Amino acid sequence: MTKISFLGAGSTVFAKNLMGDILSYPELQDATISLFDIDPARLR
């Protein structure tokens, strides 16, 4: 199982673009993606 963690993932444009890129690879479509940021409100 592949697990990908992003630290400082509160930047919505960056996180959205990066996750779109990751999910475009069939090998990573079943990966677990975890987002972390020091400001929990930014992850909503």
N, CA, C and O atoms as a Tripos MOL2 file, in Angstrom:
@<TRIPOS>MOLECULE
protein
  176   175    44     0     0
PROTEIN
NO_CHARGES

@<TRIPOS>ATOM
      1 N           0.8390   -1.1710    0.0000 N.3       1 MET1
      2 CA          0.0000    0.0000    0.0000 C.3       1 MET1
      3 C           0.8920    1.2450    0.0000 C.2       1 MET1
      4 O           1.8460    1.3460    0.7720 O.2       1 MET1
      5 N           0.5680    2.1570   -0.8560 N.am      2 THR2
      6 CA          1.3230    3.4050   -0.9560 C.3       2 THR2
      7 C           0.6580    4.4610   -0.0850 C.2       2 THR2
      8 O          -0.5600    4.6330   -0.1340 O.2       2 THR2
      9 N           1.4520    5.1670    0.7080 N.am      3 LYS3
     10 CA          0.9500    6.2660    1.5260 C.3       3 LYS3
     11 C           1.7780    7.5000    1.2190 C.2       3 LYS3
     12 O           3.0080    7.4650    1.2520 O.2       3 LYS3
     13 N           1.0860    8.5930    0.9210 N.am      4 ILE4
     14 CA          1.7420    9.8560    0.5920 C.3       4 ILE4
     15 C           1.2780   10.8880    1.6120 C.2       4 ILE4
     16 O           0.0770   11.0550    1.8240 O.2       4 ILE4
     17 N           2.2190   11.5800    2.2420 N.am      5 SER5
     18 CA          1.9000   12.6060    3.2380 C.3       5 SER5
     19 C           2.4240   13.9490    2.7620 C.2       5 SER5
     20 O           3.5490   14.0560    2.2730 O.2       5 SER5
     21 N           1.5940   14.9730    2.9120 N.am      6 PHE6
     22 CA          1.9940   16.3320    2.5710 C.3       6 PHE6
     23 C           2.0100   17.1660    3.8340 C.2       6 PHE6
     24 O           1.0060   17.2540    4.5400 O.2       6 PHE6
     25 N           3.1400   17.7760    4.1190 N.am      7 LEU7
     26 CA          3.2750   18.6840    5.2540 C.3       7 LEU7
     27 C           3.1540   20.1030    4.7260 C.2       7 LEU7
     28 O           3.7720   20.4450    3.7180 O.2       7 LEU7
     29 N           2.3690   20.9250    5.3930 N.am      8 GLY8
     30 CA          2.1450   22.2790    4.9020 C.3       8 GLY8
     31 C           1.2190   22.2730    3.7050 C.2       8 GLY8
     32 O           1.4410   23.0010    2.7370 O.2       8 GLY8
     33 N           0.1790   21.4520    3.7680 N.am      9 ALA9
     34 CA         -0.7050   21.2460    2.6190 C.3       9 ALA9
     35 C          -1.8630   22.2320    2.5720 C.2       9 ALA9
     36 O          -2.8020   22.0340    1.8020 O.2       9 ALA9
     37 N          -1.8200   23.2840    3.3740 N.am     10 GLY10
     38 CA         -2.9230   24.2320    3.4230 C.3      10 GLY10
     39 C          -3.0540   25.1270    2.2120 C.2      10 GLY10
     40 O          -4.0670   25.8100    2.0680 O.2      10 GLY10
     41 N          -2.0810   25.1460    1.3530 N.am     11 SER11
     42 CA         -2.1720   25.9380    0.1280 C.3      11 SER11
     43 C          -3.1070   25.2200   -0.8400 C.2      11 SER11
     44 O          -2.7360   24.2070   -1.4330 O.2      11 SER11
     45 N          -4.3090   25.7440   -0.9950 N.am     12 THR12
     46 CA         -5.3300   25.0300   -1.7680 C.3      12 THR12
     47 C          -4.9440   24.8200   -3.2210 C.2      12 THR12
     48 O          -5.1850   23.7450   -3.7700 O.2      12 THR12
     49 N          -4.3590   25.8060   -3.8470 N.am     13 VAL13
     50 CA         -3.9900   25.6620   -5.2590 C.3      13 VAL13
     51 C          -2.8950   24.6150   -5.4090 C.2      13 VAL13
     52 O          -2.9790   23.7490   -6.2790 O.2      13 VAL13
     53 N          -1.8760   24.6890   -4.5720 N.am     14 PHE14
     54 CA         -0.7770   23.7290   -4.6370 C.3      14 PHE14
     55 C          -1.2760   22.3130   -4.3930 C.2      14 PHE14
     56 O          -0.9760   21.4040   -5.1680 O.2      14 PHE14
     57 N          -2.0380   22.1200   -3.3160 N.am     15 ALA15
     58 CA         -2.5160   20.7760   -2.9650 C.3      15 ALA15
     59 C          -3.4360   20.2170   -4.0430 C.2      15 ALA15
     60 O          -3.3320   19.0430   -4.3970 O.2      15 ALA15
     61 N          -4.3310   21.0420   -4.5640 N.am     16 LYS16
     62 CA         -5.2580   20.5840   -5.6120 C.3      16 LYS16
     63 C          -4.4940   20.1580   -6.8570 C.2      16 LYS16
     64 O          -4.7570   19.0890   -7.4080 O.2      16 LYS16
     65 N          -3.5650   20.9670   -7.2980 N.am     17 ASN17
     66 CA         -2.7870   20.6330   -8.4980 C.3      17 ASN17
     67 C          -1.9370   19.3920   -8.2820 C.2      17 ASN17
     68 O          -1.8570   18.5320   -9.1590 O.2      17 ASN17
     69 N          -1.3140   19.2950   -7.1390 N.am     18 LEU18
     70 CA         -0.4450   18.1550   -6.8680 C.3      18 LEU18
     71 C          -1.2380   16.8620   -6.7590 C.2      18 LEU18
     72 O          -0.8120   15.8320   -7.2820 O.2      18 LEU18
     73 N          -2.3860   16.8990   -6.0890 N.am     19 MET19
     74 CA         -3.2010   15.6810   -5.9880 C.3      19 MET19
     75 C          -3.7370   15.2720   -7.3480 C.2      19 MET19
     76 O          -3.8220   14.0800   -7.6440 O.2      19 MET19
     77 N          -4.0990   16.2360   -8.1750 N.am     20 GLY20
     78 CA         -4.5380   15.9100   -9.5330 C.3      20 GLY20
     79 C          -3.4400   15.2210  -10.3170 C.2      20 GLY20
     80 O          -3.6940   14.2640  -11.0490 O.2      20 GLY20
     81 N          -2.2210   15.7080  -10.1630 N.am     21 ASP21
     82 CA         -1.0810   15.0820  -10.8450 C.3      21 ASP21
     83 C          -0.8460   13.6660  -10.3310 C.2      21 ASP21
     84 O          -0.6200   12.7480  -11.1190 O.2      21 ASP21
     85 N          -0.8980   13.4860   -9.0230 N.am     22 ILE22
     86 CA         -0.6660   12.1630   -8.4330 C.3      22 ILE22
     87 C          -1.7260   11.1730   -8.9100 C.2      22 ILE22
     88 O          -1.4050   10.0470   -9.2890 O.2      22 ILE22
     89 N          -2.9800   11.5950   -8.8900 N.am     23 LEU23
     90 CA         -4.0660   10.6830   -9.2550 C.3      23 LEU23
     91 C          -4.1270   10.3980  -10.7470 C.2      23 LEU23
     92 O          -4.8730    9.5180  -11.1760 O.2      23 LEU23
     93 N          -3.3590   11.1250  -11.5400 N.am     24 SER24
     94 CA         -3.3250   10.8420  -12.9790 C.3      24 SER24
     95 C          -2.4960    9.5960  -13.2860 C.2      24 SER24
     96 O          -2.5400    9.0810  -14.4030 O.2      24 SER24
     97 N          -1.7430    9.1140  -12.3030 N.am     25 TYR25
     98 CA         -0.9660    7.8840  -12.4660 C.3      25 TYR25
     99 C          -1.7910    6.7040  -11.9550 C.2      25 TYR25
    100 O          -2.1100    6.6510  -10.7670 O.2      25 TYR25
    101 N          -2.1390    5.7660  -12.8190 N.am     26 PRO26
    102 CA         -2.9520    4.6190  -12.3890 C.3      26 PRO26
    103 C          -2.3510    3.8720  -11.1990 C.2      26 PRO26
    104 O          -3.0890    3.3360  -10.3730 O.2      26 PRO26
    105 N          -1.0320    3.8300  -11.1010 N.am     27 GLU27
    106 CA         -0.3670    3.1120  -10.0070 C.3      27 GLU27
    107 C          -0.6390    3.7570   -8.6450 C.2      27 GLU27
    108 O          -0.5090    3.0980   -7.6140 O.2      27 GLU27
    109 N          -1.0110    5.0210   -8.6340 N.am     28 LEU28
    110 CA         -1.2040    5.7400   -7.3680 C.3      28 LEU28
    111 C          -2.6680    6.0120   -7.0400 C.2      28 LEU28
    112 O          -2.9530    6.6500   -6.0260 O.2      28 LEU28
    113 N          -3.5990    5.5500   -7.8610 N.am     29 GLN29
    114 CA         -5.0080    5.8460   -7.6330 C.3      29 GLN29
    115 C          -5.5530    5.2150   -6.3610 C.2      29 GLN29
    116 O          -6.5520    5.6960   -5.8260 O.2      29 GLN29
    117 N          -4.9310    4.1570   -5.8610 N.am     30 ASP30
    118 CA         -5.3690    3.5320   -4.6130 C.3      30 ASP30
    119 C          -4.5210    3.9710   -3.4180 C.2      30 ASP30
    120 O          -4.6390    3.4010   -2.3330 O.2      30 ASP30
    121 N          -3.6790    4.9640   -3.6070 N.am     31 ALA31
    122 CA         -2.8010    5.4310   -2.5320 C.3      31 ALA31
    123 C          -3.6100    6.1590   -1.4590 C.2      31 ALA31
    124 O          -4.6570    6.7460   -1.7350 O.2      31 ALA31
    125 N          -3.1040    6.1050   -0.2460 N.am     32 THR32
    126 CA         -3.6640    6.8960    0.8460 C.3      32 THR32
    127 C          -2.9120    8.2180    0.8680 C.2      32 THR32
    128 O          -1.6830    8.2410    0.9380 O.2      32 THR32
    129 N          -3.6610    9.3260    0.8090 N.am     33 ILE33
    130 CA         -3.0490   10.6530    0.7990 C.3      33 ILE33
    131 C          -3.4520   11.3660    2.0820 C.2      33 ILE33
    132 O          -4.6400   11.5070    2.3730 O.2      33 ILE33
    133 N          -2.4610   11.8180    2.8490 N.am     34 SER34
    134 CA         -2.7050   12.5190    4.1130 C.3      34 SER34
    135 C          -2.2010   13.9450    3.9930 C.2      34 SER34
    136 O          -1.0890   14.1850    3.5230 O.2      34 SER34
    137 N          -3.0320   14.8940    4.4240 N.am     35 LEU35
    138 CA         -2.6650   16.3070    4.3830 C.3      35 LEU35
    139 C          -2.4690   16.8140    5.8070 C.2      35 LEU35
    140 O          -3.2940   16.5540    6.6830 O.2      35 LEU35
    141 N          -1.3870   17.5310    6.0330 N.am     36 PHE36
    142 CA         -1.0760   18.0840    7.3480 C.3      36 PHE36
    143 C          -0.7280   19.5570    7.1990 C.2      36 PHE36
    144 O          -0.0480   19.9490    6.2510 O.2      36 PHE36
    145 N          -1.1980   20.3720    8.1400 N.am     37 ASP37
    146 CA         -0.8450   21.7860    8.1640 C.3      37 ASP37
    147 C          -0.9420   22.2510    9.6120 C.2      37 ASP37
    148 O          -1.7310   21.7020   10.3820 O.2      37 ASP37
    149 N          -0.1550   23.2500    9.9960 N.am     38 ILE38
    150 CA         -0.2060   23.7370   11.3730 C.3      38 ILE38
    151 C          -1.5060   24.4930   11.6480 C.2      38 ILE38
    152 O          -1.8730   24.6770   12.8080 O.2      38 ILE38
    153 N          -2.2050   24.9310   10.6050 N.am     39 ASP39
    154 CA         -3.4850   25.6210   10.7410 C.3      39 ASP39
    155 C          -4.5920   24.6890   10.2550 C.2      39 ASP39
    156 O          -4.8160   24.5860    9.0490 O.2      39 ASP39
    157 N          -5.2950   24.0000   11.1750 N.am     40 PRO40
    158 CA         -6.3150   23.0260   10.7690 C.3      40 PRO40
    159 C          -7.4040   23.6220    9.8750 C.2      40 PRO40
    160 O          -7.9790   22.9120    9.0480 O.2      40 PRO40
    161 N          -7.6890   24.8940   10.0280 N.am     41 ALA41
    162 CA         -8.7250   25.5220    9.2030 C.3      41 ALA41
    163 C          -8.3390   25.5330    7.7270 C.2      41 ALA41
    164 O          -9.2170   25.5120    6.8630 O.2      41 ALA41
    165 N          -7.0610   25.5650    7.4270 N.am     42 ARG42
    166 CA         -6.6020   25.5880    6.0310 C.3      42 ARG42
    167 C          -6.8530   24.2620    5.3160 C.2      42 ARG42
    168 O          -6.8360   24.2160    4.0860 O.2      42 ARG42
    169 N          -7.0840   23.1860    6.0640 N.am     43 LEU43
    170 CA         -7.2850   21.8720    5.4590 C.3      43 LEU43
    171 C          -8.7440   21.6080    5.1030 C.2      43 LEU43
    172 O          -9.0560   20.5480    4.5590 O.2      43 LEU43
    173 N          -9.6280   22.5270    5.3900 N.am     44 ARG44
    174 CA        -11.0560   22.3300    5.0920 C.3      44 ARG44
    175 C         -11.3850   22.6930    3.6860 C.2      44 ARG44
    176 O         -12.5410   22.5850    3.2750 O.2      44 ARG44
@<TRIPOS>BOND
     1     1     2 1
     2     2     3 1
     3     3     4 2
     4     3     5 am
     5     5     6 1
     6     6     7 1
     7     7     8 2
     8     7     9 am
     9     9    10 1
    10    10    11 1
    11    11    12 2
    12    11    13 am
    13    13    14 1
    14    14    15 1
    15    15    16 2
    16    15    17 am
    17    17    18 1
    18    18    19 1
    19    19    20 2
    20    19    21 am
    21    21    22 1
    22    22    23 1
    23    23    24 2
    24    23    25 am
    25    25    26 1
    26    26    27 1
    27    27    28 2
    28    27    29 am
    29    29    30 1
    30    30    31 1
    31    31    32 2
    32    31    33 am
    33    33    34 1
    34    34    35 1
    35    35    36 2
    36    35    37 am
    37    37    38 1
    38    38    39 1
    39    39    40 2
    40    39    41 am
    41    41    42 1
    42    42    43 1
    43    43    44 2
    44    43    45 am
    45    45    46 1
    46    46    47 1
    47    47    48 2
    48    47    49 am
    49    49    50 1
    50    50    51 1
    51    51    52 2
    52    51    53 am
    53    53    54 1
    54    54    55 1
    55    55    56 2
    56    55    57 am
    57    57    58 1
    58    58    59 1
    59    59    60 2
    60    59    61 am
    61    61    62 1
    62    62    63 1
    63    63    64 2
    64    63    65 am
    65    65    66 1
    66    66    67 1
    67    67    68 2
    68    67    69 am
    69    69    70 1
    70    70    71 1
    71    71    72 2
    72    71    73 am
    73    73    74 1
    74    74    75 1
    75    75    76 2
    76    75    77 am
    77    77    78 1
    78    78    79 1
    79    79    80 2
    80    79    81 am
    81    81    82 1
    82    82    83 1
    83    83    84 2
    84    83    85 am
    85    85    86 1
    86    86    87 1
    87    87    88 2
    88    87    89 am
    89    89    90 1
    90    90    91 1
    91    91    92 2
    92    91    93 am
    93    93    94 1
    94    94    95 1
    95    95    96 2
    96    95    97 am
    97    97    98 1
    98    98    99 1
    99    99   100 2
   100    99   101 am
   101   101   102 1
   102   102   103 1
   103   103   104 2
   104   103   105 am
   105   105   106 1
   106   106   107 1
   107   107   108 2
   108   107   109 am
   109   109   110 1
   110   110   111 1
   111   111   112 2
   112   111   113 am
   113   113   114 1
   114   114   115 1
   115   115   116 2
   116   115   117 am
   117   117   118 1
   118   118   119 1
   119   119   120 2
   120   119   121 am
   121   121   122 1
   122   122   123 1
   123   123   124 2
   124   123   125 am
   125   125   126 1
   126   126   127 1
   127   127   128 2
   128   127   129 am
   129   129   130 1
   130   130   131 1
   131   131   132 2
   132   131   133 am
   133   133   134 1
   134   134   135 1
   135   135   136 2
   136   135   137 am
   137   137   138 1
   138   138   139 1
   139   139   140 2
   140   139   141 am
   141   141   142 1
   142   142   143 1
   143   143   144 2
   144   143   145 am
   145   145   146 1
   146   146   147 1
   147   147   148 2
   148   147   149 am
   149   149   150 1
   150   150   151 1
   151   151   152 2
   152   151   153 am
   153   153   154 1
   154   154   155 1
   155   155   156 2
   156   155   157 am
   157   157   158 1
   158   158   159 1
   159   159   160 2
   160   159   161 am
   161   161   162 1
   162   162   163 1
   163   163   164 2
   164   163   165 am
   165   165   166 1
   166   166   167 1
   167   167   168 2
   168   167   169 am
   169   169   170 1
   170   170   171 1
   171   171   172 2
   172   171   173 am
   173   173   174 1
   174   174   175 1
   175   175   176 2
@<TRIPOS>SUBSTRUCTURE
     1 MET1         2 RESIDUE 1 A MET
     2 THR2         6 RESIDUE 1 A THR
     3 LYS3        10 RESIDUE 1 A LYS
     4 ILE4        14 RESIDUE 1 A ILE
     5 SER5        18 RESIDUE 1 A SER
     6 PHE6        22 RESIDUE 1 A PHE
     7 LEU7        26 RESIDUE 1 A LEU
     8 GLY8        30 RESIDUE 1 A GLY
     9 ALA9        34 RESIDUE 1 A ALA
    10 GLY10       38 RESIDUE 1 A GLY
    11 SER11       42 RESIDUE 1 A SER
    12 THR12       46 RESIDUE 1 A THR
    13 VAL13       50 RESIDUE 1 A VAL
    14 PHE14       54 RESIDUE 1 A PHE
    15 ALA15       58 RESIDUE 1 A ALA
    16 LYS16       62 RESIDUE 1 A LYS
    17 ASN17       66 RESIDUE 1 A ASN
    18 LEU18       70 RESIDUE 1 A LEU
    19 MET19       74 RESIDUE 1 A MET
    20 GLY20       78 RESIDUE 1 A GLY
    21 ASP21       82 RESIDUE 1 A ASP
    22 ILE22       86 RESIDUE 1 A ILE
    23 LEU23       90 RESIDUE 1 A LEU
    24 SER24       94 RESIDUE 1 A SER
    25 TYR25       98 RESIDUE 1 A TYR
    26 PRO26      102 RESIDUE 1 A PRO
    27 GLU27      106 RESIDUE 1 A GLU
    28 LEU28      110 RESIDUE 1 A LEU
    29 GLN29      114 RESIDUE 1 A GLN
    30 ASP30      118 RESIDUE 1 A ASP
    31 ALA31      122 RESIDUE 1 A ALA
    32 THR32      126 RESIDUE 1 A THR
    33 ILE33      130 RESIDUE 1 A ILE
    34 SER34      134 RESIDUE 1 A SER
    35 LEU35      138 RESIDUE 1 A LEU
    36 PHE36      142 RESIDUE 1 A PHE
    37 ASP37      146 RESIDUE 1 A ASP
    38 ILE38      150 RESIDUE 1 A ILE
    39 ASP39      154 RESIDUE 1 A ASP
    40 PRO40      158 RESIDUE 1 A PRO
    41 ALA41      162 RESIDUE 1 A ALA
    42 ARG42      166 RESIDUE 1 A ARG
    43 LEU43      170 RESIDUE 1 A LEU
    44 ARG44      174 RESIDUE 1 A ARG
